Amino acid sequence: MITDQQYQKLMQVFNRTGEILMSSMKAGMNSKTGSKYIHSGKSPSEQKRPHTWRTRLDPFEDVKDELYALLNKSDDLQALAIFQHFQGKYPGKFQDGQLRTFERRVKAWKMGKGKSKLLSIPQEHIPGRLMQLDWTCMNKLNITIAGLPFKHLLSHAVLTYSNWEWAEIASSESFLSLKKCFQSAVFRLGAVPEILQTDNSTTATHQVCAGKKTRNFNNSYLAFLDHYSVKPRAINVNSPDENGDVESANGHLKQRIRQHILIRGNSNFPNLDEYRSFLVNILTKTNLNRKKKLSEELDVMRELQEIRLPEYIEEDKRVSSFGTIRVKKMAYSVPSRLKNCKVRVRVYEDKILIFTGIKHLLTLKKKTGIGYCINYRHVIKTLQRKPGAFASCRYREQLFPQEIFKCAYEYLVTKFGERAGEKEYLAILNFAAMKGEDRVADILRKIFKKKKLLTSDIIKSKLNLTVHVPVVYISQPKLSTYDSLLEERMVSC
């Protein structure tokens, strides 16, 4: 077989020498073949006829009409599914080795008669103009903090021209997490883009208008961007491809994090600060490769305002008679001494700080969702005084701080009855509040392991809470002792 490269060599030598024999020898072919190609003026590939005939019988000829009917009905059908369908319908007719041939037939039909596909439209990126921001879920990476699963998101910002990026840990797609990520990004850059583009997130950027397809930006988001003189923009509903740069960057960032975890050897971090430093190191190294294009962006971006807005929402709350404050749709317990008092609450993306005046009282971990977030230490004294309230308490499940405590409760109720068992359990829970939850939990595990009797008094004795009053013996004085003192006084006189 003569190749196109041989033909090119043949023509180069012939055009230079005009000799067919020499040209053919140089090109590695005989003179007769060389003469044929020189006179035709066409390369081997140009002379090759398209292969339009079959060399063997078509094994799918009998089912082609049925195949095309299925594909016309649903273009999304995969070749493997149809092939297995035919294998079941016509036992013994089609073998597994014929699958590749069948896939080629299906592919040829889809290329010729399949439905049109959605194309990516190339975009022109202008330096310093657009930053895209989105959230990506990190749960599949199985990150743990001090051995406990850490479910979280990353709030991720990307400059579309240079692909410079930054990310912050987030617990939800909230306005506060957006605010934290955007400010972290622009304060590292020292400049702001012209436009910030997000999706149609209702909680972070938009007002929820019942019955309306279009939603407006909420006032908090508009005021925030107005402070930095940045224009807001949102993509269309169900059009994530319009946020293509950050959507693509989400996948690349998670892949880089996964690779660094493999190099590190494990995905467990001793604390949240350690994990945050791990992310910062990855992002910083990645951005080093984008310095050239980033400098082009910084040359045209507007200088950053020096004032950084607080990354929390401050509200005045009154503690209810239940000893709780409500933040959004979640009720948080506080110490019972604050009942009916007015407090100032700072709501961060991941925590809640409670103040009275300027004095910080306590910090609560922020939760998402609807319901109660109760610290049993705040309500245990009340429950001991009102044990009957335990049975129907709305947040009763949160009064079992560990699984072993629930086991203890079920044992006590079975052993002593509902009322008496609840009192016993509340006494044990009070010991956990006073002397340490883990310490009481360890004692409970040992009792269950040895299958011994469990009561609050037994827990109390093992915690050494019994107060031992020392016995003081005072001997009865003798009156003769006083006589000797009088005699000594008379002598001295």
Order of alpha helices (4+ residues) and beta strands (2+ residues): alpha-alpha-alpha-alpha-alpha-alpha-alpha-beta-beta-beta-beta-beta-alpha-beta-beta-alpha-beta-alpha-beta-alpha-alpha-beta-beta-beta-beta-beta-beta-beta-beta-alpha-alpha-alpha-alpha-alpha-alpha
